[in-house]
Amino acid sequence: MLLAVEAAASVEPPVGDNLSPLILVAVLLALVVIYLASRIAGEIAVRLSFPPVLGELLGGVLVGSSALGLLVFPEGPVSPETLHNLAHSSALMQLLQVTAGLDEGSLVPVFASQTEIINVLSEIGVVILLFEIGLESDLGELLRVGPQAAAVAVIGVAVPFAAGTLGLLYLFHVPAIPAIFAGAALTATSIGITARVLAELQKLTSPEGQVIIGAAVLDDVLGIIILAVVASLAKTGEVDVADVSLIILSAVVFLVGSIVLGRLLSPYFVALLNHLKARGNPLLPALVLAFLLAYVGQVIHLEAILGAFAAGLILGETDKRQELEEQIKPVSDLLVPIFFVCVGAKTNLAVLNPAIPANREGLIIAVFLVSVAIFGKLAAGLGAFGKPGISRYAVGVGMIPRGEVGLVFAGVGAASGVLSEALDVSIIVMVIATTFIAPLWLRGVLVGGEAIEANTSGPDDAPPSLLELQAEVTEQGRKDAASAPELAPPDSGRVGIPEG
């Protein structure tokens, strides 16, 4: 894998140099930083009663370019000069220069390959996460909440998109195409962040959890379609109807077809697993299926995570579910933290500094976008109709985080030249705010709701008053007296003397 990524790196290494050992140690050092950051920050978060995923995100911020500069990532296509500056700003690269003999000529290609490999591992981590979420989800329940999930997804896409676009057009006088692009960045939910919080709280199989997961999956599909539309609009000024229609058709066929076909073929797959005797069964064959569907999802211009999620749903319906859930946990613990730490490390807190003049306009627009991003998804919770007892508030909060999805929109917009610097900053701030607020908010809603429910029990469960206790004692005394055997009154005139 190292050689393949090195060959694909944007900067070629000097001729004759074998950089594979240096790339390997650079990747290993980056993994040391990632795991230390995720474990230390995650442990602190747990001890403070916060979601561990929030700790991993904050740990990523700490080791990223915003703080310690240990993990530095290029954002989208960058010029050779920018890549050179980023490589020199990485504290890990400086450490390699001191300890591993990394020379100046090899610095940039080693840095480029390291960041590429860590990015690939991060993407594999989120694929594993979605496979695990699929395993733990109930396909039958997902189908039962399908109408509610679809309504939540449509509202959660339409309201932020319309409110964001119209607000930018008429309040901030942003041109039409950039306004549409920024409005589109408000649509898609980051399923990885919400799913991790639900899993940690053991709420995946709750009605709220199933609606959130189903809606987030549909949200992702709708987000991809919208991205295709606005990207086409940015490039040519017009929408390619054929491309958009193809994406919609492929999304429907892939999701429905993979689940239906998977349910038909899963008995044969399980029978095959039962005949395998080598170590790694059933996990490795299951990962083959997950990666295969992830590959198909990616090549038909959807997302790899949708294929992995579908594979998890299929295998979650078999009798291998429990065994797979246990075997996937160590793999998930190894790879998933890479994803969340990288999301945090890529967060550039410098855009929040109002002392920089270029940030001020973006921060003003960002306040508007953050408000639309939050209230637009809270409104989506109203779509969870017909489910007595379900918390629509929790569903809305669960749809708030944008995470890496919003960054994809910002990256495409910046690369196409559509977004101004202020608008690009505002989208990044919106992503930062929703990514960090939502996990804590969702935990408070779900855990706090249970506490309120437990403390507001009905009158039958209330402790009895003193008068009730006295009445109960009196009634019990009457019952005891009535059930006691009658005793003959003593005869005061005779004293019984035992015979003999």
Number of C-alpha atoms within 10 A of each C-alpha: 7 17 14 10 16 22 13 13 19 18 16 15 19 11 6 6 8 12 19 14 12 19 25 17 15 23 22 14 17 20 16 11 19 25 19 15 24 24 16 13 21 23 17 16 18 14 10 10 11 18 25 24 25 26 25 32 27 24 26 32 25 21 24 26 24 20 15 15 18 24 28 24 24 15 14 13 13 12 11 12 9 12 21 16 12 19 23 17 16 19 18 21 26 16 15 17 15 11 9 14 11 19 11 9 10 19 20 23 21 28 26 24 29 27 21 21 20 21 17 14 18 21 19 21 23 24 27 27 30 29 31 26 26 24 27 22 24 19 20 11 15 22 14 14 23 18 18 24 30 20 21 31 31 18 22 31 27 18 21 27 26 17 18 27 25 18 19 22 17 11 11 13 11 19 14 12 18 22 24 22 27 27 28 26 32 35 34 33 32 24 29 23 26 27 25 21 23 25 16 13 14 12 15 24 17 15 20 26 24 27 33 33 26 24 31 27 23 25 27 23 22 20 24 23 21 22 22 18 19 25 22 17 17 21 12 10 11 12 16 14 11 8 14 18 12 13 20 16 11 17 23 12 12 20 18 13 14 18 20 12 11 18 16 12 12 15 15 11 16 16 10 12 16 12 9 12 9 7 8 11 16 20 18 14 15 22 18 12 19 26 21 16 22 24 18 17 22 15 11 14 15 23 19 24 29 28 28 31 25 29 28 30 28 26 26 23 19 15 11 17 18 12 12 22 18 11 16 19 13 10 15 20 14 12 20 22 25 29 27 28 29 27 23 27 29 23 25 17 16 15 21 18 12 14 10 10 9 14 21 18 15 23 23 15 21 25 15 18 27 22 14 22 29 22 16 26 30 23 20 28 28 18 22 28 15 10 12 8 8 16 17 21 19 21 31 25 28 34 34 34 30 27 27 25 21 26 23 15 27 27 18 19 23 18 14 12 13 22 24 14 14 18 28 23 25 28 26 25 25 28 28 24 20 23 25 20 15 22 25 18 16 24 21 15 17 20 11 12 14 12 11 10 10 10 10 11 10 9 8 7 8 10 8 10 8 9 9 11 11 11 11 12 12 12 11 12 12 11 11 10 10 10 9 8 7 8 6 6 6 8 8 6 6 7 8 7 6 5 4 3
